[in-house]
Amino acid sequence: MLIRILEIPQSSGAFHFGGPEPQTFNEVDWFRDESGMMDTPEGREKIAVFVREKRYYNADKAYLVLHQSNTFTIGYTAP
């Protein structure tokens, strides 16, 4: 299964569902989950560590780790 890493845009605080201000998520990486790591909490933590070691990673930004069966965020907190 394919795993996509998307950078979550900064929130403007505006309402976006049907609103005038769409949000653009930038895909910064993708790779295959050949060993089923997304199926366990331990595997997802290993993926989070892997992403934090990548050159594109910035601790001041948030990321969406998108997968067909499990999805999680890195560095995101809801405002």
C-alpha positions as CSV (number, residue, x, y, z in Angstrom):
1,M,0.0,0.0,0.0
2,L,1.1,3.5,-0.8
3,I,1.8,6.0,2.0
4,R,1.7,9.7,1.1
5,I,3.2,12.5,3.3
6,L,1.5,15.8,2.9
7,E,2.4,19.1,4.5
8,I,-0.6,20.6,6.3
9,P,-1.0,24.3,5.5
10,Q,-1.2,26.9,8.2
11,S,-4.7,27.7,9.2
12,S,-6.0,31.2,8.5
13,G,-8.8,30.6,11.0
14,A,-11.4,31.0,8.2
15,F,-14.2,28.6,7.5
16,H,-13.3,26.5,4.4
17,F,-16.1,24.1,3.7
18,G,-17.8,25.7,0.7
19,G,-16.0,29.0,1.5
20,P,-13.8,31.2,-0.7
21,E,-10.5,30.1,0.7
22,P,-9.3,26.6,-0.3
23,Q,-6.4,25.0,1.5
24,T,-3.6,23.4,-0.5
25,F,-1.8,20.3,1.0
26,N,1.6,19.8,-0.6
27,E,2.7,16.2,-1.1
28,V,6.3,16.1,0.1
29,D,7.0,12.3,-0.1
30,W,5.5,8.9,-0.8
31,F,6.7,5.4,-0.3
32,R,5.2,1.8,-0.1
33,D,4.3,0.1,3.1
34,E,5.7,-3.3,2.1
35,S,5.8,-4.7,5.6
36,G,2.4,-3.5,7.0
37,M,3.9,-0.9,9.4
38,M,0.8,1.2,9.2
39,D,-1.2,-1.6,10.8
40,T,0.3,-1.2,14.3
41,P,0.9,1.7,16.7
42,E,4.6,0.7,16.9
43,G,4.9,0.6,13.1
44,R,3.3,4.0,12.8
45,E,5.7,5.4,15.4
46,K,8.6,4.0,13.3
47,I,7.2,5.8,10.2
48,A,6.9,9.0,12.2
49,V,10.6,8.7,13.3
50,F,11.5,8.0,9.6
51,V,9.7,11.1,8.4
52,R,11.3,13.3,11.1
53,E,14.7,12.3,9.7
54,K,13.9,13.3,6.1
55,R,15.4,16.5,4.6
56,Y,12.0,18.1,3.9
57,Y,10.9,17.7,7.6
58,N,10.6,21.0,9.5
59,A,9.6,20.8,13.2
60,D,7.6,24.1,12.8
61,K,5.3,22.5,10.2
62,A,2.6,19.7,10.5
63,Y,2.3,16.6,8.3
64,L,-0.5,14.3,7.3
65,V,0.6,10.6,6.9
66,L,-2.1,9.3,4.5
67,H,-2.7,5.6,4.0
68,Q,-5.7,3.5,2.8
69,S,-6.3,1.9,6.2
70,N,-4.7,4.2,8.8
71,T,-3.8,7.9,8.8
72,F,-2.1,10.1,11.4
73,T,-0.5,13.5,11.8
74,I,2.9,14.6,12.9
75,G,3.3,17.9,14.7
76,Y,-0.4,18.9,14.3
77,T,-2.6,20.2,17.0
78,A,-6.1,21.6,16.4
79,P,-6.4,25.3,17.0
